Amino acid sequence: MANAEHSVRGSATTDTRMGAVRAALWLVAAVLAVRQTAAVLRQPPGERLMDLETWIGPNGVLHVNGSLYDADRFTGTPFAGLVLKPLTRSAEQSLGVAWTFGTLLLVAGIGMLVARALPGPVSRRSGLLAAPIAISLLMLSLPVRNSFYLGQTSIIPVLLVLLGCFAARGERASGLLIGIGAALQPTVLLFAPLLWFTGRRRAAVATAATFTAATALAWAAMPSDSWTYWVHHVAGAGLGSRPDGLANQSLHGALLRFGLEGPLEIVLYLSLAAVVAWFGLRRAIRYAKDGQLLLAVAVTGCVAVAVSPTTWQHQLLWVLLAVVGRVGKRAADRMLWPVLVVLTMTLPNKMLLPNMEVLHPVRDNAVLIAALAAACVVPFLSRTAPEFRRPVPTEYATPVASRWSRIPLLPFWRRALSRPNLLLELLVIRVGYSIYSQIRLAATASTATAEEHGRQIVSIERALGIDIEHWVNQATVKVQWLEDFLGFYYTSFHFPVPLAILAILYIRRPAEYRWARASLAFATLLALVGFWLYPLAPPRLMPGMGFVDTVHGTQDLANPEFGAMTAVTNQYAAMPSLHFGWSLWCGVVVVVLAPKLWMKALGLLHPLITLYVIVASANHWVLDAVGGAAVVGAGFALTYVLSGRRKLLPRAGTGSGTGTDSATGGETRTGAGTGAVPAARTSGDQDRGAGSAAGAGSGTKTVPGSREESAVPAAPK
C-alpha cells in the first residue's frame, strides 16, 4: 500500500513537472513567433517582404505584360506564376500582413507534422515536448527567418510533402500533394522514387502525373515563360542571384566558387549529382523500410538540396529535418549530430568557424556539407539496433556531501567521468566565444560616459592609494625591451594558455575538465554583465592623462574611432578585465590540480605577470583586475552552488590509497579498508528520477556497459 501510494505521488509530481516544462516550451515558441512576426511588420512597407514585391509590387511579375523572367528577379516555376497570377490589386494592400501570418501558420503546421511523425518508439515525454521544440527550432532557423523577411514560398513544398507522407488519406491524395510541391519546386520529384521503392507505387505515379499535368498547364498558358524557365535556364538555373554566390548552397554553386566553369564544371556537377542521388535515395529507402519515414523524407530533401542547380538559403529547410536521425552508440555522442545541424541552420557561418583562409571552403559551404553528410555519410542508427533506444550509458560521478543541504542546487547537473565528445565540445566553445564577442562588441556606450567612469575609477584608486598606473606605464616606456615584452605577452598568452589548460584537462582529467570549464564559462558570462552596466575607458583612451599605449600604438583621441581595433572589439569593455580574470582562472586551476610544485609556481606566476602587463601597457586600471578576480571567484562559486564540491566520492576496490588517477581519466580511487561506497551512476538514472545529492543512495546501483541495466545491491555506507 505504501509503495502504491508513493508511486501515485511520484507520478503526479512527474506529470506536474512535465506540464510545467511543456507550458514553458510552448511559451518560448509563442514568443519566437511573435518576435519574428513583429520584426517583419515593423519594417517599412518598401523594406519588408522584398521577394514578395517581385510578385505584387508596382513592377512585380503580376503586373508586367512581358515574360516573368525578363528581369531575372523571379525564380519560381511557370506554374507558380500561374497560380499566383489571379491575385487582384484589391488584395495587395493587405497581402503583406496576411502573407506573414500565413507563413506563421505554415511553420506551425510543419512543426506539428514533424512532431507526429517522429520515428518510434517515442517516449511519452518526447511526444509531449516534440511539437513546441520543433516549432521553436523552425522559427530560429535561417530558412524560415528568410521566408518571413523576404516573403518566400519555399515553405509550401516542404509542407505539401509532409502532408502527402504523413497526413493524406490514400495514395492518390498523397501523390497529388507531392506532385503540386514538385510543380512549385522541381527537385521535389526525387520523392517519387522514394515512394515507388517503398511500396507506394500509386502515390509515385500520382506524383509524376500531377507534376506533368501542372507543368503542361503552365506550358499551355505561358509557353514563352515555360520555354525560358525549362530550356533556356535549365529548370531555373541562372535566375535570381549569381549562381556562384554564397547563397547558392548546391553542388553547382560550390564548384563555381572553386573556380571551375564551362563543360568541365557541368560534367563534374552532373557526375557528382548522380552519385549523391544514387547513394542518398538508397539510404532514404532503407530508412523508410526501417520505419523511419521522417528521416527518409529528410534524407531525400537533403539530396534535393545538393543536386539542384540553384539552392537558395530559403530552400534549405530539409537539412533541419535531418535532426530526427539518431547517431552514435554512446549517450555522450548522441547530441553531436542534432547540435551540429541546429547550429548550422540557425547561425551565420562566420560564427561556426574562425576567420582562417584554410577554413573558408568549409565555412562558405557549411550548409551544403551538412546536406551531403545527411544524404550520404552520417551513419544513422537503425531501429533494430540495440543502441537505438538504449545507448551505451554515460558514467556519472557521485558528488561529495556539502555543508549545506541545498548544494548542489541543481541535482540533475552531474559530472561525467568520461570525456565529452571532442567535436561537440570544440563546436560549442567556438560558438560560445562568437556569441560572447558579438555581445561584447554590442555593449557600446558614449565616449563621455566611458570617460566619466574612468575619472570615477581614478578617484577611487586615489582614495585607496593604489593609483599606480601612470607611474608604472612611464617607467615601462623607458625600457624598450620591456615594452616589447609587454606587447608580446599581452597579445600572445591571453587565449593559448586557457585553451592549453582545457586541452590538458580534457585529455588527462575529464571530470576535472567539466568543473574547470563551467567555472570559466560563468566568469565570462558575468563579465559581459559588467561590460553592459559599466562601460569604462581604459587609461590609454583617457585624454590629458599622459598614458602611452605600448601595445596598440598612439591613439587619436579626437577621433571616436580609435584605429582598426574599434571594428573588432569594444574599446570600452575594460571592467572587469578578462585578461587578468582568465589568467587568474589559469592560476587557480593549475595550483589546485597540478601535481608538481614547480607547476604550481608557474601557475601563480602567470596572473602576476598578466597584472603587470595590463597595467603597464595602459590597457586596464588596477580596479579592472579586481573586477576580473571578482567574476572568476563568482564563477567558481556558482559552479560549487549548482553542482557541489569539486571532489568526487572514491570508487571502491580500485587500488590502495586515495587520490586522483590521471591515467584513468581523473577517476578517483580508494584502497581496501576505506569502506565501499555507491558506484558512479549512469545516464539510465535520469529516467528513474535519481537525485545526485551526496550520500543519497537508494540501495541499488547500475552496472554500466551492460545491454540491459540490471539492479544489484549497493554496498552499505
Salt bridges, closest charged atoms under 4 A:
GLU5 OE2 - ARG9 NH2 2.48
ASP15 OD1 - ARG124 NH1 3.31
ASP72 OD1 - HIS233 NE2 3.99
GLU92 OE2 - HIS63 NE2 2.87
ASP244 OD2 - ARG242 NH2 2.73
GLU265 OE2 - HIS252 ND1 2.73
ASP333 OD1 - ARG330 NH2 2.91
GLU387 OE2 - ARG707 NH1 2.85
GLU395 OE2 - ARG651 NH2 2.64
GLU425 OE2 - ARG517 NH1 2.22
GLU452 OE1 - ARG455 NH2 3.27
ASP467 OD2 - ARG462 NE 3.85
GLU512 OE1 - ARG415 NH2 3.74
GLU512 OE2 - ARG509 NH2 3.98
GLU512 OE2 - ARG646 NH1 2.70
ASP549 OD2 - ARG540 NH1 3.54
ASP549 OD2 - HIS552 ND1 2.99
ASP624 OD2 - HIS620 ND1 3.22
GLU667 OE1 - ARG651 NH1 2.77
ASP685 OD2 - ARG681 NE 3.89
ASP685 OD1 - ARG688 NH2 2.76
ASP687 OD1 - ARG125 NH2 3.70
GLU708 OE1 - ARG390 NE 3.37
GLU709 OE1 - ARG688 NH1 3.37
